[in-house]
Amino acid sequence: MAIDAATVRKVARLARLAQPEETLEKLAGELNGIMNWIEQLNEVDTDGVEPMTSVVQVPTPMRADVVTEGGDPEVVLSNAPRRAGNFFVVPKVVE
């Protein structure tokens, strides 16, 4: 898939990025290089390769599933910047 200056201009407009006209050709070349690299990756034979979540096989540490009394609110909230009773006070994020 070849990317030209018109495609870069359209993508920049859709992404609401102000891109000067003189840089469009350079960006098209860079994006074509990235697309070529992706095509090279598609040629790699991955049949029989298990998906990985990490490059190092590390087992997930497990803890005993035991019932506790919970935490002492005074200890848990001792470092809270603001609190109201036994609750953390956080800034409003949705209006």
Backbone as CSV, one residue per row, in Angstrom:
resi,resn,N_x,N_y,N_z,CA_x,CA_y,CA_z,C_x,C_y,C_z
1,MET,0.854,-1.184,0.000,0.000,0.000,0.000,0.890,1.233,0.000
2,ALA,0.790,2.021,-1.031,1.599,3.235,-1.136,0.817,4.420,-0.567
3,ILE,1.515,5.218,0.200,0.913,6.405,0.803,1.493,7.618,0.099
4,ASP,0.612,8.486,-0.398,1.083,9.692,-1.074,0.752,10.924,-0.233
5,ALA,1.144,12.085,-0.733,0.937,13.327,0.007,-0.546,13.606,0.235
6,ALA,-1.402,13.234,-0.717,-2.841,13.469,-0.563,-3.408,12.639,0.596
7,THR,-2.914,11.415,0.742,-3.372,10.565,1.845,-2.910,11.135,3.175
8,VAL,-1.662,11.609,3.222,-1.148,12.216,4.456,-1.963,13.452,4.800
9,ARG,-2.292,14.257,3.801,-3.087,15.466,4.032,-4.457,15.086,4.606
10,LYS,-5.088,14.039,4.037,-6.410,13.619,4.495,-6.352,13.087,5.927
11,VAL,-5.359,12.253,6.227,-5.229,11.702,7.581,-4.949,12.821,8.581
12,ALA,-4.097,13.765,8.211,-3.805,14.895,9.109,-5.071,15.702,9.377
13,ARG,-5.880,15.910,8.337,-7.127,16.656,8.529,-8.079,15.891,9.436
14,LEU,-8.206,14.567,9.230,-9.086,13.759,10.072,-8.624,13.734,11.524
15,ALA,-7.290,13.771,11.720,-6.742,13.771,13.071,-6.663,15.182,13.651
16,ARG,-7.103,16.140,12.860,-7.087,17.547,13.258,-5.671,18.015,13.610
17,LEU,-4.724,17.634,12.731,-3.333,18.054,12.878,-3.016,19.064,11.788
18,ALA,-2.431,20.184,12.179,-2.012,21.179,11.204,-0.649,20.749,10.668
19,GLN,-0.611,20.386,9.394,0.626,19.900,8.793,0.970,20.790,7.604
20,PRO,2.130,21.463,7.636,2.512,22.322,6.505,2.657,21.500,5.222
21,GLU,2.294,22.105,4.091,2.338,21.434,2.793,3.736,20.925,2.448
22,GLU,4.778,21.658,2.838,6.138,21.267,2.457,6.626,20.012,3.181
23,THR,5.931,19.588,4.225,6.347,18.385,4.959,5.573,17.134,4.557
24,LEU,4.561,17.284,3.702,3.707,16.153,3.355,4.467,15.056,2.613
25,GLU,5.323,15.418,1.670,6.078,14.415,0.910,7.026,13.642,1.819
26,LYS,7.702,14.356,2.740,8.617,13.692,3.664,7.851,12.710,4.563
27,LEU,6.714,13.150,5.074,5.894,12.276,5.922,5.382,11.068,5.139
28,ALA,5.014,11.268,3.884,4.558,10.151,3.065,5.671,9.115,2.919
29,GLY,6.900,9.568,2.721,8.031,8.645,2.626,8.250,7.884,3.923
30,GLU,8.165,8.588,5.055,8.351,7.933,6.352,7.247,6.909,6.617
31,LEU,6.013,7.269,6.296,4.904,6.338,6.505,5.017,5.124,5.577
32,ASN,5.485,5.327,4.360,5.711,4.197,3.451,6.779,3.267,4.016
33,GLY,7.817,3.817,4.635,8.842,2.988,5.267,8.267,2.159,6.403
34,ILE,7.389,2.755,7.191,6.745,2.030,8.294,5.856,0.930,7.743
35,MET,5.101,1.224,6.688,4.222,0.214,6.096,5.039,-0.941,5.511
36,ASN,6.189,-0.649,4.907,7.057,-1.710,4.378,7.556,-2.600,5.513
37,TRP,7.904,-1.999,6.637,8.373,-2.778,7.786,7.254,-3.688,8.299
38,ILE,6.034,-3.179,8.333,4.894,-3.989,8.774,4.670,-5.157,7.814
39,GLU,4.819,-4.915,6.512,4.675,-5.991,5.536,5.744,-7.067,5.746
40,GLN,6.959,-6.655,6.139,8.015,-7.621,6.442,7.619,-8.471,7.644
41,LEU,7.022,-7.855,8.645,6.585,-8.606,9.825,5.502,-9.612,9.466
42,ASN,4.643,-9.274,8.512,3.582,-10.191,8.094,4.139,-11.443,7.428
43,GLU,5.372,-11.378,6.929,5.980,-12.526,6.261,6.566,-13.537,7.248
44,VAL,6.685,-13.178,8.510,7.269,-14.071,9.514,6.305,-15.225,9.787
45,ASP,6.844,-16.447,9.776,6.030,-17.631,10.041,5.813,-17.778,11.539
46,THR,4.585,-17.610,11.990,4.261,-17.705,13.418,3.397,-18.918,13.729
47,ASP,3.314,-19.852,12.795,2.529,-21.067,13.042,3.147,-21.852,14.187
48,GLY,2.330,-22.266,15.134,2.799,-23.055,16.263,3.450,-22.242,17.366
49,VAL,3.430,-20.926,17.269,4.014,-20.076,18.303,2.892,-19.621,19.230
50,GLU,3.048,-19.913,20.521,2.034,-19.531,21.501,2.072,-18.018,21.736
51,PRO,0.917,-17.376,21.867,0.889,-15.954,22.201,1.522,-15.721,23.575
52,MET,2.189,-14.581,23.718,2.872,-14.282,24.977,2.386,-12.940,25.515
53,THR,2.361,-12.837,26.823,2.053,-11.553,27.445,3.317,-10.849,27.871
54,SER,4.427,-11.575,27.861,5.721,-11.023,28.254,6.802,-11.809,27.527
55,VAL,7.964,-11.205,27.357,9.060,-11.921,26.710,9.735,-12.884,27.669
56,VAL,9.445,-12.747,28.953,10.013,-13.631,29.966,8.872,-14.410,30.610
57,GLN,8.994,-15.731,30.653,7.964,-16.545,31.281,8.083,-16.428,32.798
58,VAL,7.174,-15.703,33.400,7.165,-15.522,34.848,5.789,-15.948,35.348
59,PRO,5.734,-16.882,36.270,4.424,-17.275,36.791,3.812,-16.154,37.628
60,THR,2.515,-16.072,37.590,1.816,-15.062,38.377,1.854,-15.457,39.849
61,PRO,2.368,-14.569,40.698,2.401,-14.928,42.117,0.981,-14.981,42.678
62,MET,0.712,-15.989,43.460,-0.609,-16.158,44.047,-0.514,-16.000,45.563
63,ARG,-1.565,-15.473,46.141,-1.627,-15.367,47.588,-2.783,-16.222,48.078
64,ALA,-2.741,-16.523,49.332,-3.815,-17.332,49.911,-5.108,-16.526,49.906
65,ASP,-6.195,-17.169,49.568,-7.491,-16.516,49.543,-8.136,-16.710,50.914
66,VAL,-7.910,-15.731,51.794,-8.424,-15.841,53.152,-9.309,-14.641,53.466
67,VAL,-10.278,-14.858,54.330,-11.166,-13.790,54.764,-10.476,-13.016,55.874
68,THR,-10.490,-11.696,55.752,-9.895,-10.844,56.790,-10.948,-9.870,57.299
69,GLU,-10.593,-9.164,58.318,-11.492,-8.154,58.872,-11.411,-6.851,58.081
70,GLY,-10.632,-6.837,57.007,-10.430,-5.605,56.252,-9.304,-4.826,56.890
71,GLY,-9.131,-3.628,56.461,-8.067,-2.811,57.023,-8.600,-1.891,58.092
72,ASP,-7.712,-1.451,58.937,-8.060,-0.447,59.937,-8.183,0.885,59.200
73,PRO,-9.360,1.513,59.175,-9.525,2.760,58.417,-8.512,3.836,58.799
74,GLU,-8.145,3.906,60.029,-7.169,4.923,60.438,-5.819,4.669,59.795
75,VAL,-5.427,3.417,59.719,-4.145,3.082,59.094,-4.225,3.302,57.585
76,VAL,-5.317,2.831,56.973,-5.469,2.945,55.527,-5.517,4.413,55.101
77,LEU,-6.220,5.241,55.829,-6.399,6.644,55.451,-5.350,7.577,56.048
78,SER,-4.363,7.039,56.726,-3.378,7.901,57.383,-2.584,8.753,56.394
79,ASN,-2.393,8.304,55.155,-1.642,9.080,54.162,-2.533,9.763,53.136
80,ALA,-3.843,9.701,53.324,-4.756,10.324,52.366,-4.623,11.842,52.440
81,PRO,-4.521,12.520,51.289,-4.441,13.979,51.311,-5.696,14.617,51.891
82,ARG,-6.869,14.028,51.567,-8.140,14.531,52.110,-9.023,13.334,52.396
83,ARG,-9.806,13.436,53.430,-10.728,12.370,53.781,-11.977,12.958,54.400
84,ALA,-13.050,12.184,54.322,-14.302,12.555,54.959,-14.772,11.308,55.702
85,GLY,-14.605,11.301,57.011,-14.934,10.123,57.790,-13.979,9.000,57.446
86,ASN,-14.507,7.858,57.049,-13.677,6.718,56.667,-13.555,6.574,55.155
87,PHE,-13.633,7.702,54.411,-13.588,7.663,52.958,-12.525,8.612,52.421
88,PHE,-11.940,8.242,51.264,-11.045,9.148,50.554,-11.882,10.229,49.885
89,VAL,-11.379,11.452,49.834,-12.026,12.528,49.090,-11.183,12.757,47.843
90,VAL,-11.829,12.642,46.683,-11.129,12.804,45.415,-11.777,13.940,44.634
91,PRO,-11.006,14.567,43.740,-11.604,15.649,42.948,-12.648,15.103,41.981
92,LYS,-13.635,15.926,41.703,-14.693,15.560,40.768,-14.099,15.530,39.352
93,VAL,-14.349,14.443,38.611,-13.786,14.322,37.274,-14.854,14.337,36.188
94,VAL,-16.101,14.149,36.542,-17.189,14.190,35.578,-18.173,15.249,36.030
95,GLU,-18.548,16.105,35.107,-19.498,17.157,35.470,-20.862,16.874,34.944
